[in-house]
Structures are given as C-alpha cells and as structure tokens.
Amino acid sequence: MVVGLLDMPYGYYALLKLAVFASAVYGFTLVSKANTGLAVAMGAIAVLYNPLIQIQLGSKGAWLIANIITLAIFYAVIKATSHVKKNA
C-alpha cells in the first residue's frame, strides 16, 4: 500500500482497492470481539475501499490522507493481533 502513495496507473489503484477491502474485512473479523474501536475503523476502511460502490473523496490529496490513516490503522491491527499469532 505504501507504493500506492506514488503516482501509479489507474489499474494498480483498482487492484489495490480490492486488496485493501479484502484485508479490511479480514482484519475486522480478527479484532471484532477484542477491540471495538479497531473493528469500527476496519469496517470504515472496508466501506471506503469497497470496489462495488465507489466513494469519491475528490482530490488526490484527500486520498493521500486516507491512505496514510489506513496504513496507521492496519499497523494498529497488526500490533493488536500479533500476540495471537505468537501463542497459536
């Protein structure tokens, strides 16, 4: 997703949007019972990056901010669920 911060062709962004949507849905299932705040954030990411019903943020700058926030939330989910992987 970090590469998505660069200027890339539209097809890349369409594929990235699908991958982020699928990852957000999966992340939601991981944190939904343990961390309600992260679950809501992952649900919001899934809605924002939904490939079927596109949300227009307008400028590329708005998407840049959304991408940075998305990266931070994914990082928080990884940190919140990392103990689960170690104990499994």
N, CA, C and O atoms as a CHARMM CRD file, in Angstrom:
* protein
*
  352
    1    1 MET  N      0.81500  -1.18800   0.00000 PROA 1      0.00000
    2    1 MET  CA     0.00000   0.00000   0.00000 PROA 1      0.00000
    3    1 MET  C      0.86000   1.25400   0.00000 PROA 1      0.00000
    4    1 MET  O      0.42300   2.30200  -0.47500 PROA 1      0.00000
    5    2 VAL  N      2.05000   1.16400   0.51400 PROA 2      0.00000
    6    2 VAL  CA     2.94200   2.32400   0.53500 PROA 2      0.00000
    7    2 VAL  C      3.23900   2.77200  -0.89200 PROA 2      0.00000
    8    2 VAL  O      3.35700   3.97000  -1.14900 PROA 2      0.00000
    9    3 VAL  N      3.36000   1.82800  -1.82300 PROA 3      0.00000
   10    3 VAL  CA     3.59000   2.16600  -3.22400 PROA 3      0.00000
   11    3 VAL  C      2.40700   2.95700  -3.77400 PROA 3      0.00000
   12    3 VAL  O      2.58100   3.75700  -4.69300 PROA 3      0.00000
   13    4 GLY  N      1.22500   2.75300  -3.24000 PROA 4      0.00000
   14    4 GLY  CA     0.04400   3.48900  -3.66500 PROA 4      0.00000
   15    4 GLY  C      0.12000   4.97900  -3.39000 PROA 4      0.00000
   16    4 GLY  O     -0.66800   5.75300  -3.93400 PROA 4      0.00000
   17    5 LEU  N      1.06100   5.38900  -2.55000 PROA 5      0.00000
   18    5 LEU  CA     1.25300   6.81200  -2.29900 PROA 5      0.00000
   19    5 LEU  C      1.94000   7.49300  -3.47800 PROA 5      0.00000
   20    5 LEU  O      1.92100   8.71900  -3.58400 PROA 5      0.00000
   21    6 LEU  N      2.54300   6.70500  -4.36000 PROA 6      0.00000
   22    6 LEU  CA     3.20400   7.24100  -5.55000 PROA 6      0.00000
   23    6 LEU  C      2.18600   7.40300  -6.67200 PROA 6      0.00000
   24    6 LEU  O      1.04500   6.95500  -6.55900 PROA 6      0.00000
   25    7 ASP  N      2.60900   8.04600  -7.74800 PROA 7      0.00000
   26    7 ASP  CA     1.74000   8.22700  -8.90900 PROA 7      0.00000
   27    7 ASP  C      1.79500   6.95500  -9.75200 PROA 7      0.00000
   28    7 ASP  O      2.80500   6.67900 -10.39800 PROA 7      0.00000
   29    8 MET  N      0.71600   6.18600  -9.74500 PROA 8      0.00000
   30    8 MET  CA     0.66200   4.89500 -10.43600 PROA 8      0.00000
   31    8 MET  C     -0.50700   4.88600 -11.41300 PROA 8      0.00000
   32    8 MET  O     -1.39000   5.74000 -11.32500 PROA 8      0.00000
   33    9 PRO  N     -0.52600   3.91600 -12.36100 PROA 9      0.00000
   34    9 PRO  CA    -1.66700   3.81500 -13.28300 PROA 9      0.00000
   35    9 PRO  C     -2.95300   3.43500 -12.55100 PROA 9      0.00000
   36    9 PRO  O     -2.91000   2.85300 -11.46700 PROA 9      0.00000
   37   10 TYR  N     -4.09800   3.76900 -13.15200 PROA 10     0.00000
   38   10 TYR  CA    -5.39400   3.53100 -12.51900 PROA 10     0.00000
   39   10 TYR  C     -5.61200   2.05600 -12.18800 PROA 10     0.00000
   40   10 TYR  O     -6.17100   1.74200 -11.13700 PROA 10     0.00000
   41   11 GLY  N     -5.18200   1.14700 -13.06300 PROA 11     0.00000
   42   11 GLY  CA    -5.36900  -0.28600 -12.83200 PROA 11     0.00000
   43   11 GLY  C     -4.73400  -0.74900 -11.53800 PROA 11     0.00000
   44   11 GLY  O     -5.26400  -1.62400 -10.85400 PROA 11     0.00000
   45   12 TYR  N     -3.59900  -0.16100 -11.20400 PROA 12     0.00000
   46   12 TYR  CA    -2.93700  -0.50400  -9.94800 PROA 12     0.00000
   47   12 TYR  C     -3.81800  -0.11500  -8.76500 PROA 12     0.00000
   48   12 TYR  O     -3.96300  -0.88100  -7.81200 PROA 12     0.00000
   49   13 TYR  N     -4.40400   1.07600  -8.83200 PROA 13     0.00000
   50   13 TYR  CA    -5.25300   1.53900  -7.73600 PROA 13     0.00000
   51   13 TYR  C     -6.51700   0.69200  -7.60300 PROA 13     0.00000
   52   13 TYR  O     -6.99700   0.46200  -6.49300 PROA 13     0.00000
   53   14 ALA  N     -7.05600   0.22800  -8.73200 PROA 14     0.00000
   54   14 ALA  CA    -8.24800  -0.63000  -8.68800 PROA 14     0.00000
   55   14 ALA  C     -7.91400  -1.95000  -8.00600 PROA 14     0.00000
   56   14 ALA  O     -8.68800  -2.43300  -7.18000 PROA 14     0.00000
   57   15 LEU  N     -6.77100  -2.53700  -8.34100 PROA 15     0.00000
   58   15 LEU  CA    -6.34300  -3.78800  -7.71300 PROA 15     0.00000
   59   15 LEU  C     -6.01700  -3.57100  -6.23400 PROA 15     0.00000
   60   15 LEU  O     -6.35500  -4.39800  -5.38700 PROA 15     0.00000
   61   16 LEU  N     -5.36800  -2.47000  -5.94200 PROA 16     0.00000
   62   16 LEU  CA    -5.03400  -2.15400  -4.55300 PROA 16     0.00000
   63   16 LEU  C     -6.29700  -1.95200  -3.71900 PROA 16     0.00000
   64   16 LEU  O     -6.35800  -2.37400  -2.56400 PROA 16     0.00000
   65   17 LYS  N     -7.29300  -1.31000  -4.30200 PROA 17     0.00000
   66   17 LYS  CA    -8.56100  -1.07400  -3.60000 PROA 17     0.00000
   67   17 LYS  C     -9.20900  -2.40400  -3.23000 PROA 17     0.00000
   68   17 LYS  O     -9.72900  -2.55000  -2.12400 PROA 17     0.00000
   69   18 LEU  N     -9.18300  -3.36500  -4.13000 PROA 18     0.00000
   70   18 LEU  CA    -9.74200  -4.69200  -3.85700 PROA 18     0.00000
   71   18 LEU  C     -8.96200  -5.39100  -2.74800 PROA 18     0.00000
   72   18 LEU  O     -9.55300  -6.00000  -1.85600 PROA 18     0.00000
   73   19 ALA  N     -7.64200  -5.30300  -2.80300 PROA 19     0.00000
   74   19 ALA  CA    -6.80400  -5.94400  -1.77900 PROA 19     0.00000
   75   19 ALA  C     -7.01000  -5.30400  -0.40700 PROA 19     0.00000
   76   19 ALA  O     -7.07800  -6.00800   0.60100 PROA 19     0.00000
   77   20 VAL  N     -7.10900  -3.98500  -0.36300 PROA 20     0.00000
   78   20 VAL  CA    -7.32100  -3.29600   0.91300 PROA 20     0.00000
   79   20 VAL  C     -8.70200  -3.63300   1.46700 PROA 20     0.00000
   80   20 VAL  O     -8.85300  -3.85200   2.66900 PROA 20     0.00000
   81   21 PHE  N     -9.70400  -3.67500   0.60100 PROA 21     0.00000
   82   21 PHE  CA   -11.05500  -4.04200   1.03300 PROA 21     0.00000
   83   21 PHE  C    -11.05800  -5.44000   1.65600 PROA 21     0.00000
   84   21 PHE  O    -11.58800  -5.63100   2.75100 PROA 21     0.00000
   85   22 ALA  N    -10.46700  -6.41800   0.96000 PROA 22     0.00000
   86   22 ALA  CA   -10.43500  -7.79700   1.47100 PROA 22     0.00000
   87   22 ALA  C     -9.65400  -7.87000   2.78600 PROA 22     0.00000
   88   22 ALA  O    -10.05800  -8.57700   3.70900 PROA 22     0.00000
   89   23 SER  N     -8.55300  -7.15100   2.87100 PROA 23     0.00000
   90   23 SER  CA    -7.74900  -7.15000   4.09800 PROA 23     0.00000
   91   23 SER  C     -8.49700  -6.48900   5.25300 PROA 23     0.00000
   92   23 SER  O     -8.38600  -6.92300   6.39900 PROA 23     0.00000
   93   24 ALA  N     -9.25700  -5.43800   4.94800 PROA 24     0.00000
   94   24 ALA  CA   -10.03100  -4.76200   5.99500 PROA 24     0.00000
   95   24 ALA  C    -11.13600  -5.66600   6.52900 PROA 24     0.00000
   96   24 ALA  O    -11.39000  -5.69600   7.73300 PROA 24     0.00000
   97   25 VAL  N    -11.79000  -6.40100   5.63600 PROA 25     0.00000
   98   25 VAL  CA   -12.82400  -7.34600   6.08100 PROA 25     0.00000
   99   25 VAL  C    -12.19800  -8.43000   6.95800 PROA 25     0.00000
  100   25 VAL  O    -12.75100  -8.78500   7.99900 PROA 25     0.00000
  101   26 TYR  N    -11.05200  -8.95100   6.53900 PROA 26     0.00000
  102   26 TYR  CA   -10.35500  -9.96700   7.34000 PROA 26     0.00000
  103   26 TYR  C     -9.91400  -9.38100   8.68700 PROA 26     0.00000
  104   26 TYR  O    -10.08300 -10.01200   9.73100 PROA 26     0.00000
  105   27 GLY  N     -9.34900  -8.17600   8.65400 PROA 27     0.00000
  106   27 GLY  CA    -8.93700  -7.51800   9.89400 PROA 27     0.00000
  107   27 GLY  C    -10.10500  -7.27400  10.83200 PROA 27     0.00000
  108   27 GLY  O     -9.97200  -7.39400  12.05000 PROA 27     0.00000
  109   28 PHE  N    -11.25100  -6.93200  10.25600 PROA 28     0.00000
  110   28 PHE  CA   -12.45600  -6.75300  11.06200 PROA 28     0.00000
  111   28 PHE  C    -12.79000  -8.03100  11.81300 PROA 28     0.00000
  112   28 PHE  O    -13.12600  -7.99100  12.99700 PROA 28     0.00000
  113   29 THR  N    -12.69900  -9.16700  11.12700 PROA 29     0.00000
  114   29 THR  CA   -13.02500 -10.43400  11.79100 PROA 29     0.00000
  115   29 THR  C    -12.02200 -10.76200  12.89900 PROA 29     0.00000
  116   29 THR  O    -12.37400 -11.41300  13.88300 PROA 29     0.00000
  117   30 LEU  N    -10.78000 -10.31300  12.74200 PROA 30     0.00000
  118   30 LEU  CA    -9.77100 -10.58300  13.76500 PROA 30     0.00000
  119   30 LEU  C     -9.98900  -9.77000  15.03600 PROA 30     0.00000
  120   30 LEU  O     -9.78400 -10.27500  16.14000 PROA 30     0.00000
  121   31 VAL  N    -10.40400  -8.51700  14.88500 PROA 31     0.00000
  122   31 VAL  CA   -10.47100  -7.62900  16.04500 PROA 31     0.00000
  123   31 VAL  C    -11.88700  -7.34700  16.53400 PROA 31     0.00000
  124   31 VAL  O    -12.06000  -6.62300  17.51500 PROA 31     0.00000
  125   32 SER  N    -12.89100  -7.89300  15.88400 PROA 32     0.00000
  126   32 SER  CA   -14.27300  -7.50800  16.19500 PROA 32     0.00000
  127   32 SER  C    -14.68200  -7.81400  17.63200 PROA 32     0.00000
  128   32 SER  O    -15.46800  -7.06300  18.20800 PROA 32     0.00000
  129   33 LYS  N    -14.18600  -8.87100  18.21800 PROA 33     0.00000
  130   33 LYS  CA   -14.58600  -9.21600  19.58900 PROA 33     0.00000
  131   33 LYS  C    -13.67800  -8.60200  20.63900 PROA 33     0.00000
  132   33 LYS  O    -14.10200  -8.36200  21.76900 PROA 33     0.00000
  133   34 ALA  N    -12.42300  -8.34500  20.26800 PROA 34     0.00000
  134   34 ALA  CA   -11.46900  -7.88100  21.26200 PROA 34     0.00000
  135   34 ALA  C    -11.32400  -6.35800  21.32100 PROA 34     0.00000
  136   34 ALA  O    -11.04500  -5.81100  22.38800 PROA 34     0.00000
  137   35 ASN  N    -11.50700  -5.67300  20.20300 PROA 35     0.00000
  138   35 ASN  CA   -11.25400  -4.24100  20.17000 PROA 35     0.00000
  139   35 ASN  C    -12.30300  -3.56100  19.29300 PROA 35     0.00000
  140   35 ASN  O    -12.17100  -3.52700  18.06900 PROA 35     0.00000
  141   36 THR  N    -13.32800  -3.03100  19.91600 PROA 36     0.00000
  142   36 THR  CA   -14.43400  -2.42700  19.17600 PROA 36     0.00000
  143   36 THR  C    -13.98900  -1.23000  18.34900 PROA 36     0.00000
  144   36 THR  O    -14.46500  -1.05000  17.22800 PROA 36     0.00000
  145   37 GLY  N    -13.09500  -0.41800  18.87100 PROA 37     0.00000
  146   37 GLY  CA   -12.61800   0.75700  18.14100 PROA 37     0.00000
  147   37 GLY  C    -11.91700   0.37800  16.84800 PROA 37     0.00000
  148   37 GLY  O    -12.17800   0.96600  15.79800 PROA 37     0.00000
  149   38 LEU  N    -11.02700  -0.60400  16.92400 PROA 38     0.00000
  150   38 LEU  CA   -10.34600  -1.05400  15.70900 PROA 38     0.00000
  151   38 LEU  C    -11.31200  -1.73500  14.75500 PROA 38     0.00000
  152   38 LEU  O    -11.15800  -1.63400  13.53800 PROA 38     0.00000
  153   39 ALA  N    -12.30000  -2.42400  15.29500 PROA 39     0.00000
  154   39 ALA  CA   -13.29500  -3.07300  14.43300 PROA 39     0.00000
  155   39 ALA  C    -14.08900  -2.02800  13.65300 PROA 39     0.00000
  156   39 ALA  O    -14.34700  -2.20400  12.46200 PROA 39     0.00000
  157   40 VAL  N    -14.47100  -0.95400  14.31200 PROA 40     0.00000
  158   40 VAL  CA   -15.19200   0.12400  13.62300 PROA 40     0.00000
  159   40 VAL  C    -14.30300   0.76000  12.56200 PROA 40     0.00000
  160   40 VAL  O    -14.75500   1.05400  11.45500 PROA 40     0.00000
  161   41 ALA  N    -13.04400   0.96900  12.90400 PROA 41     0.00000
  162   41 ALA  CA   -12.10500   1.55500  11.94100 PROA 41     0.00000
  163   41 ALA  C    -11.92500   0.64600  10.72700 PROA 41     0.00000
  164   41 ALA  O    -11.89600   1.12500   9.59300 PROA 41     0.00000
  165   42 MET  N    -11.80600  -0.65900  10.95700 PROA 42     0.00000
  166   42 MET  CA   -11.64900  -1.58900   9.82900 PROA 42     0.00000
  167   42 MET  C    -12.92500  -1.65300   8.99500 PROA 42     0.00000
  168   42 MET  O    -12.86000  -1.78500   7.77300 PROA 42     0.00000
  169   43 GLY  N    -14.08000  -1.56000   9.64500 PROA 43     0.00000
  170   43 GLY  CA   -15.33600  -1.50800   8.90400 PROA 43     0.00000
  171   43 GLY  C    -15.41500  -0.26400   8.03300 PROA 43     0.00000
  172   43 GLY  O    -15.87800  -0.32600   6.89400 PROA 43     0.00000
  173   44 ALA  N    -14.96500   0.86100   8.56800 PROA 44     0.00000
  174   44 ALA  CA   -14.96000   2.11100   7.80200 PROA 44     0.00000
  175   44 ALA  C    -14.00600   2.01900   6.61200 PROA 44     0.00000
  176   44 ALA  O    -14.30700   2.52300   5.53000 PROA 44     0.00000
  177   45 ILE  N    -12.86700   1.37900   6.81400 PROA 45     0.00000
  178   45 ILE  CA   -11.92200   1.17900   5.70800 PROA 45     0.00000
  179   45 ILE  C    -12.54800   0.29500   4.63500 PROA 45     0.00000
  180   45 ILE  O    -12.40600   0.56500   3.44200 PROA 45     0.00000
  181   46 ALA  N    -13.23700  -0.75600   5.05700 PROA 46     0.00000
  182   46 ALA  CA   -13.89300  -1.64100   4.08800 PROA 46     0.00000
  183   46 ALA  C    -14.92800  -0.87700   3.27200 PROA 46     0.00000
  184   46 ALA  O    -15.05000  -1.09600   2.06700 PROA 46     0.00000
  185   47 VAL  N    -15.66600   0.00800   3.91100 PROA 47     0.00000
  186   47 VAL  CA   -16.65700   0.80800   3.18200 PROA 47     0.00000
  187   47 VAL  C    -15.95800   1.77700   2.22600 PROA 47     0.00000
  188   47 VAL  O    -16.36600   1.91300   1.07200 PROA 47     0.00000
  189   48 LEU  N    -14.91500   2.44300   2.69800 PROA 48     0.00000
  190   48 LEU  CA   -14.20700   3.42100   1.88400 PROA 48     0.00000
  191   48 LEU  C    -13.56800   2.79100   0.65000 PROA 48     0.00000
  192   48 LEU  O    -13.60600   3.37200  -0.43500 PROA 48     0.00000
  193   49 TYR  N    -12.98200   1.60600   0.81100 PROA 49     0.00000
  194   49 TYR  CA   -12.27800   0.94800  -0.29000 PROA 49     0.00000
  195   49 TYR  C    -13.13000  -0.11000  -0.99100 PROA 49     0.00000
  196   49 TYR  O    -12.60700  -0.92100  -1.75600 PROA 49     0.00000
  197   50 ASN  N    -14.42200  -0.10500  -0.73700 PROA 50     0.00000
  198   50 ASN  CA   -15.33700  -1.05500  -1.36200 PROA 50     0.00000
  199   50 ASN  C    -15.24400  -0.93200  -2.88400 PROA 50     0.00000
  200   50 ASN  O    -15.45500   0.15400  -3.42400 PROA 50     0.00000
  201   51 PRO  N    -14.93000  -2.03200  -3.58700 PROA 51     0.00000
  202   51 PRO  CA   -14.77400  -1.94200  -5.04000 PROA 51     0.00000
  203   51 PRO  C    -16.10300  -1.88700  -5.79500 PROA 51     0.00000
  204   51 PRO  O    -16.10900  -1.53900  -6.97500 PROA 51     0.00000
  205   52 LEU  N    -17.21300  -2.21500  -5.16500 PROA 52     0.00000
  206   52 LEU  CA   -18.50000  -2.24100  -5.85900 PROA 52     0.00000
  207   52 LEU  C    -19.19100  -0.88100  -5.86500 PROA 52     0.00000
  208   52 LEU  O    -19.70600  -0.44600  -6.89500 PROA 52     0.00000
  209   53 ILE  N    -19.20300  -0.21800  -4.72600 PROA 53     0.00000
  210   53 ILE  CA   -19.81400   1.10500  -4.61400 PROA 53     0.00000
  211   53 ILE  C    -18.69000   2.08200  -4.26500 PROA 53     0.00000
  212   53 ILE  O    -18.27300   2.18300  -3.11100 PROA 53     0.00000
  213   54 GLN  N    -18.21500   2.78700  -5.26900 PROA 54     0.00000
  214   54 GLN  CA   -17.05600   3.64100  -5.07500 PROA 54     0.00000
  215   54 GLN  C    -17.41800   4.94100  -4.37400 PROA 54     0.00000
  216   54 GLN  O    -18.43800   5.56500  -4.66500 PROA 54     0.00000
  217   55 ILE  N    -16.56700   5.32700  -3.45600 PROA 55     0.00000
  218   55 ILE  CA   -16.71100   6.59500  -2.75300 PROA 55     0.00000
  219   55 ILE  C    -15.67800   7.55600  -3.33400 PROA 55     0.00000
  220   55 ILE  O    -14.49200   7.23700  -3.40600 PROA 55     0.00000
  221   56 GLN  N    -16.13200   8.71000  -3.73800 PROA 56     0.00000
  222   56 GLN  CA   -15.24800   9.72700  -4.30000 PROA 56     0.00000
  223   56 GLN  C    -14.84200  10.70400  -3.20500 PROA 56     0.00000
  224   56 GLN  O    -15.69200  11.35700  -2.59900 PROA 56     0.00000
  225   57 LEU  N    -13.55500  10.80000  -2.95800 PROA 57     0.00000
  226   57 LEU  CA   -13.06700  11.76300  -1.97100 PROA 57     0.00000
  227   57 LEU  C    -12.70200  13.08500  -2.62400 PROA 57     0.00000
  228   57 LEU  O    -12.40800  14.06400  -1.93800 PROA 57     0.00000
  229   58 GLY  N    -12.72000  13.11200  -3.92600 PROA 58     0.00000
  230   58 GLY  CA   -12.41300  14.35800  -4.62900 PROA 58     0.00000
  231   58 GLY  C    -10.97900  14.41500  -5.08000 PROA 58     0.00000
  232   58 GLY  O    -10.63000  13.83800  -6.11000 PROA 58     0.00000
  233   59 SER  N    -10.15400  15.08600  -4.34500 PROA 59     0.00000
  234   59 SER  CA    -8.77700  15.32500  -4.76800 PROA 59     0.00000
  235   59 SER  C     -7.86100  14.15800  -4.42500 PROA 59     0.00000
  236   59 SER  O     -8.16900  13.31700  -3.58000 PROA 59     0.00000
  237   60 LYS  N     -6.72800  14.13800  -5.10900 PROA 60     0.00000
  238   60 LYS  CA    -5.72000  13.12700  -4.81300 PROA 60     0.00000
  239   60 LYS  C     -5.15300  13.33900  -3.40700 PROA 60     0.00000
  240   60 LYS  O     -4.74900  12.38400  -2.74300 PROA 60     0.00000
  241   61 GLY  N     -5.12800  14.59200  -2.96400 PROA 61     0.00000
  242   61 GLY  CA    -4.64200  14.89100  -1.61900 PROA 61     0.00000
  243   61 GLY  C     -5.50400  14.25900  -0.54100 PROA 61     0.00000
  244   61 GLY  O     -4.99200  13.79500   0.47800 PROA 61     0.00000
  245   62 ALA  N     -6.81400  14.24000  -0.76300 PROA 62     0.00000
  246   62 ALA  CA    -7.71500  13.60200   0.20100 PROA 62     0.00000
  247   62 ALA  C     -7.45200  12.10100   0.26100 PROA 62     0.00000
  248   62 ALA  O     -7.46600  11.50200   1.33700 PROA 62     0.00000
  249   63 TRP  N     -7.21200  11.49900  -0.90000 PROA 63     0.00000
  250   63 TRP  CA    -6.89600  10.06800  -0.91500 PROA 63     0.00000
  251   63 TRP  C     -5.54200   9.79800  -0.25500 PROA 63     0.00000
  252   63 TRP  O     -5.35900   8.76300   0.38600 PROA 63     0.00000
  253   64 LEU  N     -4.59900  10.72300  -0.41200 PROA 64     0.00000
  254   64 LEU  CA    -3.29800  10.56300   0.23000 PROA 64     0.00000
  255   64 LEU  C     -3.46200  10.51700   1.74300 PROA 64     0.00000
  256   64 LEU  O     -2.87000   9.66900   2.40900 PROA 64     0.00000
  257   65 ILE  N     -4.26000  11.42300   2.28200 PROA 65     0.00000
  258   65 ILE  CA    -4.52600  11.43800   3.72500 PROA 65     0.00000
  259   65 ILE  C     -5.24400  10.15600   4.14500 PROA 65     0.00000
  260   65 ILE  O     -4.90200   9.56000   5.16700 PROA 65     0.00000
  261   66 ALA  N     -6.24100   9.72800   3.35700 PROA 66     0.00000
  262   66 ALA  CA    -6.97000   8.49200   3.67600 PROA 66     0.00000
  263   66 ALA  C     -6.03000   7.29500   3.65900 PROA 66     0.00000
  264   66 ALA  O     -6.14100   6.40900   4.50700 PROA 66     0.00000
  265   67 ASN  N     -5.11000   7.26000   2.70800 PROA 67     0.00000
  266   67 ASN  CA    -4.15300   6.15000   2.63200 PROA 67     0.00000
  267   67 ASN  C     -3.22200   6.11800   3.83500 PROA 67     0.00000
  268   67 ASN  O     -2.91800   5.04500   4.35700 PROA 67     0.00000
  269   68 ILE  N     -2.77200   7.27100   4.27300 PROA 68     0.00000
  270   68 ILE  CA    -1.87600   7.32400   5.43700 PROA 68     0.00000
  271   68 ILE  C     -2.62100   6.88000   6.69700 PROA 68     0.00000
  272   68 ILE  O     -2.07600   6.12900   7.50600 PROA 68     0.00000
  273   69 ILE  N     -3.84700   7.33500   6.86300 PROA 69     0.00000
  274   69 ILE  CA    -4.65400   6.90700   8.00800 PROA 69     0.00000
  275   69 ILE  C     -4.91600   5.40700   7.94300 PROA 69     0.00000
  276   69 ILE  O     -4.86500   4.71800   8.96200 PROA 69     0.00000
  277   70 THR  N     -5.19700   4.90300   6.74400 PROA 70     0.00000
  278   70 THR  CA    -5.42900   3.46600   6.56000 PROA 70     0.00000
  279   70 THR  C     -4.19200   2.66800   6.95700 PROA 70     0.00000
  280   70 THR  O     -4.30300   1.64900   7.63900 PROA 70     0.00000
  281   71 LEU  N     -3.01900   3.12200   6.53500 PROA 71     0.00000
  282   71 LEU  CA    -1.78300   2.43800   6.92600 PROA 71     0.00000
  283   71 LEU  C     -1.62000   2.41000   8.44100 PROA 71     0.00000
  284   71 LEU  O     -1.22500   1.38900   9.00400 PROA 71     0.00000
  285   72 ALA  N     -1.91900   3.51300   9.09900 PROA 72     0.00000
  286   72 ALA  CA    -1.79200   3.58000  10.55900 PROA 72     0.00000
  287   72 ALA  C     -2.76300   2.61500  11.23300 PROA 72     0.00000
  288   72 ALA  O     -2.40800   1.96700  12.21800 PROA 72     0.00000
  289   73 ILE  N     -3.97500   2.51400  10.71700 PROA 73     0.00000
  290   73 ILE  CA    -4.96800   1.60700  11.31100 PROA 73     0.00000
  291   73 ILE  C     -4.56000   0.15600  11.09000 PROA 73     0.00000
  292   73 ILE  O     -4.67100  -0.66600  12.00000 PROA 73     0.00000
  293   74 PHE  N     -4.08600  -0.16400   9.88300 PROA 74     0.00000
  294   74 PHE  CA    -3.61600  -1.52700   9.64200 PROA 74     0.00000
  295   74 PHE  C     -2.44700  -1.86900  10.56600 PROA 74     0.00000
  296   74 PHE  O     -2.35800  -2.99000  11.06800 PROA 74     0.00000
  297   75 TYR  N     -1.55700  -0.91300  10.78900 PROA 75     0.00000
  298   75 TYR  CA    -0.45000  -1.14000  11.70900 PROA 75     0.00000
  299   75 TYR  C     -0.97100  -1.42800  13.12000 PROA 75     0.00000
  300   75 TYR  O     -0.47000  -2.32300  13.80200 PROA 75     0.00000
  301   76 ALA  N     -1.97600  -0.66800  13.55000 PROA 76     0.00000
  302   76 ALA  CA    -2.56100  -0.88700  14.88100 PROA 76     0.00000
  303   76 ALA  C     -3.19500  -2.27300  14.97500 PROA 76     0.00000
  304   76 ALA  O     -3.08600  -2.93200  16.00900 PROA 76     0.00000
  305   77 VAL  N     -3.85000  -2.71500  13.91800 PROA 77     0.00000
  306   77 VAL  CA    -4.45700  -4.04700  13.92800 PROA 77     0.00000
  307   77 VAL  C     -3.37200  -5.11900  13.99400 PROA 77     0.00000
  308   77 VAL  O     -3.50900  -6.10100  14.72400 PROA 77     0.00000
  309   78 ILE  N     -2.30600  -4.93300  13.24000 PROA 78     0.00000
  310   78 ILE  CA    -1.20800  -5.90500  13.27600 PROA 78     0.00000
  311   78 ILE  C     -0.62000  -5.97900  14.67900 PROA 78     0.00000
  312   78 ILE  O     -0.37000  -7.07000  15.19200 PROA 78     0.00000
  313   79 LYS  N     -0.39500  -4.81900  15.30300 PROA 79     0.00000
  314   79 LYS  CA     0.13900  -4.81400  16.67000 PROA 79     0.00000
  315   79 LYS  C     -0.84400  -5.45600  17.65000 PROA 79     0.00000
  316   79 LYS  O     -0.42600  -6.17900  18.55500 PROA 79     0.00000
  317   80 ALA  N     -2.13500  -5.20300  17.48100 PROA 80     0.00000
  318   80 ALA  CA    -3.14800  -5.73200  18.40300 PROA 80     0.00000
  319   80 ALA  C     -3.31400  -7.23600  18.26100 PROA 80     0.00000
  320   80 ALA  O     -3.68300  -7.90700  19.22400 PROA 80     0.00000
  321   81 THR  N     -3.05200  -7.76900  17.09400 PROA 81     0.00000
  322   81 THR  CA    -3.25400  -9.20300  16.86300 PROA 81     0.00000
  323   81 THR  C     -1.95100  -9.98600  16.84000 PROA 81     0.00000
  324   81 THR  O     -1.97900 -11.20400  16.66200 PROA 81     0.00000
  325   82 SER  N     -0.81700  -9.33200  17.01500 PROA 82     0.00000
  326   82 SER  CA     0.46100 -10.04900  16.93500 PROA 82     0.00000
  327   82 SER  C      0.63000 -11.05800  18.06200 PROA 82     0.00000
  328   82 SER  O      1.27200 -12.09000  17.86600 PROA 82     0.00000
  329   83 HSD  N      0.07000 -10.78600  19.23300 PROA 83     0.00000
  330   83 HSD  CA     0.17200 -11.73700  20.34900 PROA 83     0.00000
  331   83 HSD  C     -0.60500 -13.00600  20.05400 PROA 83     0.00000
  332   83 HSD  O     -0.24700 -14.07500  20.54900 PROA 83     0.00000
  333   84 VAL  N     -1.65200 -12.91400  19.26400 PROA 84     0.00000
  334   84 VAL  CA    -2.46200 -14.08600  18.91800 PROA 84     0.00000
  335   84 VAL  C     -1.63800 -15.05300  18.09200 PROA 84     0.00000
  336   84 VAL  O     -1.71600 -16.26200  18.31100 PROA 84     0.00000
  337   85 LYS  N     -0.85300 -14.56000  17.15300 PROA 85     0.00000
  338   85 LYS  CA    -0.04000 -15.40500  16.28900 PROA 85     0.00000
  339   85 LYS  C      1.08400 -16.08900  17.06800 PROA 85     0.00000
  340   85 LYS  O      1.42700 -17.23900  16.79500 PROA 85     0.00000
  341   86 LYS  N      1.65100 -15.37500  18.03800 PROA 86     0.00000
  342   86 LYS  CA     2.74000 -15.94400  18.81500 PROA 86     0.00000
  343   86 LYS  C      2.26200 -17.07700  19.71100 PROA 86     0.00000
  344   86 LYS  O      2.99800 -18.03900  19.92900 PROA 86     0.00000
  345   87 ASN  N      1.05200 -16.98300  20.23200 PROA 87     0.00000
  346   87 ASN  CA     0.51300 -18.00400  21.11800 PROA 87     0.00000
  347   87 ASN  C     -0.10400 -19.16900  20.37500 PROA 87     0.00000
  348   87 ASN  O     -0.33600 -20.22100  20.97000 PROA 87     0.00000
  349   88 ALA  N     -0.37300 -19.01100  19.10300 PROA 88     0.00000
  350   88 ALA  CA    -1.04400 -20.06100  18.32800 PROA 88     0.00000
  351   88 ALA  C     -0.11900 -21.18000  17.97200 PROA 88     0.00000
  352   88 ALA  O     -0.53200 -22.13900  17.32100 PROA 88     0.00000
